[in-house]
Amino acid sequence: MEWLEQHLLWWHWVTLGIVLTASEILVPGLVIIWLGISAIVVGAIDYMVDISVAVQIYIWTALSVISLLAWFGYFKRTWRSPVGQSRGEYVHISGTITQKLGGLRYKAEFDLPILGDRKWIVETDENLEVGERVGVSKVYGQIIKVHRKKGD
């Protein structure tokens, strides 16, 4: 730690920040960029005020966590994609229960593809038997909610 105190300068943080921010191009996901921005901020703070390496690391960690939490909080509220979240697009599709997984989860094979596949793990609010026909109630993300199909 003593070696770091003597050799870690403000521009090391800025360089690390630039490298992390630029690496977002290679590893997309808008996560690494926040670590890079936090490192650049720590470099700027260290340039203006002489602080210890331990404090620099604490500040970088805190800024990284805060910025990631803020970003994902914003992301969840504003960037919800309607893809794979449907109440009406797939409700006309029927399927057959092929396997009971436990609880109210089953494997089902549908007559038409749902999000590119015919075989899905499904959830329901009722007990079903293998071979029973079901209809899609709702699709949200990777989960398909089904109901017992009457008169199919």
Phi, psi and omega per residue, in radians:
M1 nan -0.597 3.131
E2 -1.115 -0.701 3.114
W3 -1.064 -0.744 3.109
L4 -1.082 -0.703 3.126
E5 -1.010 -0.625 -3.089
Q6 -1.501 -0.499 -2.982
H7 -1.952 -0.268 -3.135
L8 -1.486 2.014 -3.106
L9 -1.910 2.923 -3.094
W10 -1.019 -0.628 -3.080
W11 -1.269 -0.307 3.027
H12 -1.139 -0.726 3.101
W13 -1.122 -0.755 -3.140
V14 -1.108 -0.751 3.111
T15 -1.092 -0.795 3.092
L16 -1.027 -0.755 3.136
G17 -1.085 -0.731 3.127
I18 -1.151 -0.742 3.123
V19 -1.101 -0.790 3.131
L20 -1.123 -0.766 -3.137
T21 -1.108 -0.759 3.124
A22 -1.172 -0.553 -3.128
S23 -1.216 -0.213 3.063
E24 -1.050 -0.464 3.100
I25 -1.134 -0.673 -3.108
L26 -1.413 -0.577 -3.102
V27 -2.166 1.352 -3.076
P28 -1.158 2.678 3.135
G29 2.678 -0.102 3.139
L30 0.965 0.802 3.033
V31 -2.049 -0.912 -3.072
I32 -1.101 -0.548 -3.118
I33 -1.044 -0.622 -3.128
W34 -1.244 -0.578 3.053
L35 -1.165 -0.693 3.119
G36 -1.159 -0.777 3.116
I37 -1.088 -0.695 3.105
S38 -1.095 -0.689 3.120
A39 -1.154 -0.688 3.104
I40 -1.115 -0.708 3.102
V41 -1.103 -0.742 3.105
V42 -1.084 -0.721 3.091
G43 -1.058 -0.721 3.111
A44 -1.147 -0.733 3.109
I45 -1.110 -0.779 3.141
D46 -1.124 -0.544 3.094
Y47 -1.163 -0.690 -3.092
M48 -1.454 -0.621 -3.073
V49 -2.313 2.260 3.129
D50 -1.338 1.947 3.127
I51 -2.190 2.756 -3.089
S52 -1.259 2.826 3.140
V53 -1.100 -0.689 3.135
A54 -1.054 -0.762 3.115
V55 -1.152 -0.678 3.103
Q56 -1.047 -0.774 3.138
I57 -1.154 -0.699 3.083
Y58 -1.086 -0.775 3.140
I59 -1.108 -0.778 3.135
W60 -1.068 -0.772 3.129
T61 -1.091 -0.824 -3.124
A62 -1.106 -0.801 3.119
L63 -1.089 -0.693 3.129
S64 -1.101 -0.834 -3.126
V65 -1.118 -0.811 -3.129
I66 -1.080 -0.789 -3.121
S67 -1.173 -0.660 3.099
L68 -1.162 -0.762 3.105
L69 -1.103 -0.745 3.116
A70 -1.110 -0.767 -3.131
W71 -1.104 -0.849 -3.115
F72 -1.205 -0.530 3.015
G73 -1.109 -0.772 3.098
Y74 -1.162 -0.766 -3.107
F75 -1.047 -0.779 -3.117
K76 -1.133 -0.621 -3.106
R77 -1.364 -0.648 -2.948
T78 -1.903 -0.353 -3.035
W79 -1.931 0.550 3.125
R80 -1.212 2.176 -3.133
S81 -1.614 2.352 3.102
P82 -1.305 -0.155 -3.126
V83 -1.117 2.217 3.109
G84 1.390 0.131 3.109
Q85 -2.215 1.650 -2.976
S86 -2.389 2.440 3.003
R87 -1.773 -0.530 -3.011
G88 -2.028 -0.366 -3.018
E89 -1.137 -0.585 -3.045
Y90 -2.005 0.068 -3.025
V91 -1.157 -0.312 3.123
H92 -1.440 -0.103 -3.067
I93 -1.537 2.316 3.110
S94 -1.895 2.800 3.112
G95 -2.668 -3.126 -3.125
T96 -2.232 2.369 3.081
I97 -1.238 2.213 -3.115
T98 -1.904 -0.358 -3.109
Q99 -2.814 2.440 3.039
K100 -1.598 2.241 -3.099
L101 -1.730 -0.377 -3.099
G102 2.234 2.494 -3.079
G103 1.158 -2.324 3.108
L104 -1.941 0.587 3.097
R105 -1.974 2.425 -3.075
Y106 -2.461 2.880 2.899
K107 -1.767 2.434 3.139
A108 -2.402 2.643 3.028
E109 -2.042 2.214 -3.054
F110 -1.716 2.720 -3.121
D111 -1.204 -0.564 3.114
L112 -2.201 2.695 3.131
P113 -1.147 2.488 3.019
I114 -2.066 2.096 -3.090
L115 0.889 0.662 3.026
G116 1.594 0.010 -3.123
D117 -2.481 2.653 3.115
R118 -1.679 -0.391 -3.086
K119 -1.820 2.218 -3.086
W120 -2.492 2.696 2.895
I121 -1.501 2.258 -3.062
V122 -2.119 2.805 3.050
E123 -2.141 2.678 3.126
T124 -2.621 2.943 3.094
D125 -1.776 0.042 -3.089
E126 -2.270 2.716 3.096
N127 -1.348 2.271 -3.128
L128 -2.145 2.826 3.120
E129 -1.983 2.710 3.060
V130 -1.054 2.347 -3.120
G131 1.646 -0.197 -3.127
E132 -1.309 2.525 -3.133
R133 -1.494 2.453 3.136
V134 -2.313 2.808 3.043
G135 -2.162 2.686 -3.130
V136 -1.343 2.252 3.045
S137 -1.671 -0.721 -3.050
K138 -2.844 2.553 3.037
V139 -2.103 2.151 3.063
Y140 -2.424 1.963 -3.092
G141 1.127 -2.176 -3.136
Q142 -1.718 0.242 -3.088
I143 -2.026 2.302 3.093
I144 -1.999 2.142 3.114
K145 -1.653 2.278 -3.096
V146 -2.174 2.887 3.057
H147 -2.364 2.767 3.122
R148 -1.140 2.316 -3.105
K149 -1.611 2.173 3.140
K150 -1.736 2.306 3.050
G151 1.228 0.546 -3.126
D152 -1.595 nan nan
